[in-house]
């Protein structure tokens, strides 16, 4: 009987600790300190052929004046119904019909727009007009006023990404709606964006501003020219990083963007990182192996690369270009970034 009482004693002690709002480290050490990162979500692919019909339905059923944004968010069911694409990130597609205006607002989370079928779209960011062309990247940094308009005669669609899950988990988001009826917001030209239009040139007397890039509009044509000129990197792909022209750092403190060109038929060297990524297929087709999963993809498909998952990509039929948005810089700033090749 004494042995039974002795055996029960530790659990009684734990119960007493828990009742006092204390937890013992010794009985949950392995849970609190796993030996390596373990992503909750498997990689997932969202195919454009499946998404496009829903963009048409969204336009028909959801008047732009009744909602903050007409966007379709890519959701991984591994997160139990939460509006999350991969850890720390969401991806989405926004659709505007001719004449539509997505009302101005601002918020704490960082977001980007990448022009897929967006010729004729315009995003206003902090009083600057950023007209979208094929492959353009538009930043909407934290707490910058922004809104969108379709002044063309055709439907436009672009890819969005944001670090909403990261900011929500930290419970640090603020949101401020703008005046939906104000016409003054839309009556702007490219303004100070002209200061950042020439690659490799920066005004010598410009003061260093916020931590995010002072340049909001990155040209798709320039991105394609540089991809064509670059040598292959250690993984076999040609990769461009979008940077803050004042510092050379990532475009925003918690959101990092890249473009990658894959050579036909040559698999990139498998690489994994503690960062999470979303990949949009800009052009071409190919296949990616992420962890134990393999996906075939084509133009405008989106797939996720969860953290600490080896990923390798191969173009098929010709070169293929990917746009990649990541939380890499956030982890780098927290000294939590680790990357390795297989």
Secondary structure, 3 states (H helix, E strand, C coil): CHHHHHHHHHHHHHHHHHHCCCCCCCCCHHHHCCCCCCCCCCCCEECHHHHHHHHHHHHHHCCHHHCCCCEEEECCHHHCCCCCCECCEEEEEEEECCCCEEEEEEECCCEEEEEEECCCEEEEECCEEEECCCCCEEEECCCCCEEEEECCCCCEEEEEEECHHHHHHHCCCCEEECCCCCCHHHCCCCHHHHHHCCCCCCCCCCCCCCCCCCCCEECHHHHHHHHHHCCCCCCCCEEEECECCCCCCECECCEEEEEEEECECCCCCCEEECCCEEEEEEEEEEEEEECCEEEEECCCCEEEECCCCCEEEEEEEEEEEEEEEECHHHHHHCCCCCEEEC
